Amino acid sequence: MTGCAHDVLASVGVMSHHDPSGGRTLSEAQSRDLLAQAGVRFARLRQATTPEEAVAAAQDVGGRVVVKLNGDRIAHKSERGLVRVDVSGDEAVRRAAEEILAAVRPDDGDVNLLVAEYVAGLRELIVGMVHDPQFGPVVMLGIGGVLAEAIADVGFRPAPLDVAAAHELINDLSLQDLLGEFRGDAALDRDALADLLVAVGSLAHDRTDIASVDLNPVIITTSGEPVAVDALVEMADASTAPTVERPRIDPERFAALFDPKGVVITGASTHPGKFGFVSLHNILASGYRGAVHATNLKCEEVLGISTVADVADIPDGAVDLAFVCTPAATNPDLLRGLAARGVRAAFLTSAGYGEAGEQGRAAEAELVALADELGILLAGPNGQGVVSTPSSLCAQIVAPYPPTGTIGVASQSGNFVSSFLNLARATGVGVSRAVSAGNAAAVGVGDYLGYYADDEATSVGLAYLEGITDGRALMSQLSQVTPKMPLVVLKGGATAGGARAAASHTGALAADDRVFDGVCRAIGVSRVHSVEEAFDVAATFATQPLPQGPRVAVLTTAGGWGVVTADAITRERDLVLADLPDDLLAAIDAELPSRWSRNNPVDCAGGETRDTIPTVMGLIARHRAIDAVIYLGLGIQSNQARLMREGEFHPDHGIGRIVEYHERQDARFAEAAAELSDETGKPILVATELAVADPDNAGPAAVRATGRMCYPTGDRAVRALGHLVRYAQFLGR
């Protein structure tokens, strides 16, 4: 018998915030009764009060038994020696009962004995439920045993969960080999375990007076059936209050922020280092086509714009967006003046609000209330700006301005907005909207993403979250986004150290990372763990079709690249390295010399002619047994061409002609990948290190010209493709 699931929950940072003095812990017998009514399968059990009754109970149960103490103050039985396992025979049962009763302490309260069927099995699981302070009731599944806390192979899903989500939770465990046939024992009955998880999740949802549930251990029997042999239910001191849904912001209110007819910069400056100069410059430099006005106390001309001293001097109705670069103390009067001129959205760069302590938080709350009263959408404060490529708007205090595309960015950190926009410029995969939420006093990341989901210019959301103050409200918002468009989320504070840094930076506490991960999986959010992965995945969603299945083929011009990428596919649990059917093998045989790999990856082994790559790629992509293709080796010829072009012999000796041929071929291969993807409706991902080593190489350059992402490595292509498959599975579910 191992330690209770509370120990594992504590080891991964998840514990009920229930006050033990206000609630109560049920005895094991009471816990079993409650859970059995919900559908949990337990080992057979009888109760006894004396050693003689224990002997009779053991005879009734039959065979080998477990004898243990029962009481509502008895939680850690094993640690106190209050359990005897695998006991058989009347005398052994009597002795076990006597020893356990002799160890009872006065503070144990009312107790009795439990005599339970001994369940044989080499493998143990932990099933639990806890009310997470951010996300509400969540169901936990983990690998049990004496090393459970050290291994911490656990996963979570919000309650209630359906059968599909339960199976997904089972599949999330890393130690999958333990769940298959193991040392002569049958494989786990996954359907039975899924039913158990659903039962616990339903109980958590239906009984809000339950603070936590521990089923530990759940033994996988020799026949593969999961059987709970111990249970602990902790009752809450009061029912959990229902989640209050946050009202959705009217999409029309975002129009002034992202597609304004005119913009005013308040606090424009002639100093090139000031926010009031940089923001005006960026708006003008990006080619914004609407009216541009600015205020300056000295009425100085700034970048050719004649400024006015007061917003009252701006023509009525000329602008509907204000970009505010003035101090916090002046902003209440400023908002009143802006509203009088017809402004309906204001982006505040001003600091000194919620991030500055209690006084700042009070000022922020007053500003939000005032903006609501005036009918102004308040973005920020303490933000870096907003970008909207459909309106050629770059109203922000940092660079860059990205190419036009369909990725919508919303971030709690302005610097990550810059990171994503830089990657958009580097890859050529563009952005529709981008906003730094700043303190998110009135409009949060979830609100922006909700707007993007119905925005015709946006096809995928990309978000950075740093601290979560209302997890249930946020996840409610995001769950309305994912059925409409893919959503990629990078979250800071994923480790204990990161969480402390996030708290000090934003004043918001990060919820446990494993719970967050489980909630994301449940609602279809693509959770990522680095800036590069975040943009790779968003760019892939923006430019590739969703696959119909997990079967991937690799086409490569060099064996090593294919092997490493095949390894990556094998590691990616939701992808399958496809078997090549006989008819496809025969078709490729006709195009490649006999030394080709005759396997997946399809290694051309240097047998390419002018038409080999487009032809073989077409055979693979069009085949019904293939759902996606990764093409490796683009740009090799153009890399040689570059060396020739830079050498002293170019363009003589026929070098000029071969250089042009190599570059044409690589461009042709990139175009073929995009055309075949459009034709077949299947993702075809192109990967080469030249995407970063030599982005001007004709191969990567041609990929960018098709509007698609050229991945620097096969690994990164595989990781992005895995997210596409999971999202397609979510939509199918």
URDA-V567463 format. One record per helix or strand of 2 or more residues. SS is the DSSP state (H for helix, E for strand). FROM is the first residue (numbers start at 1). TO is the last residue. Records with the same first field share a line. If there is no record, write none. Layout:
SS->FROM-TO / FROM-TO
This chain:
H->5-11 / 28-37 / 51-61 / 78-80 / 90-102 / 106-108 / 148-151 / 163-172 / 176-179 / 190-206 / 251-258 / 275-285 / 311-313 / 328-340 / 354-356 / 358-374 / 389-391 / 414-427 / 445-453 / 471-481 / 496-506 / 513-523 / 531-543 / 559-571 / 582-589 / 612-622 / 636-646 / 655-680 / 690-693 / 698-705 / 714-732
E->24-25 / 45-48 / 65-70 / 83-87 / 112-117 / 123-132 / 136-143 / 154-158 / 210-220 / 226-228 / 231-235 / 262-266 / 291-295 / 301-302 / 305-306 / 321-324 / 345-348 / 377-379 / 385-388 / 393-396 / 404-411 / 431-436 / 460-465 / 486-491 / 526-528 / 551-556 / 576-577 / 602-603 / 628-632 / 683-687 / 710-711
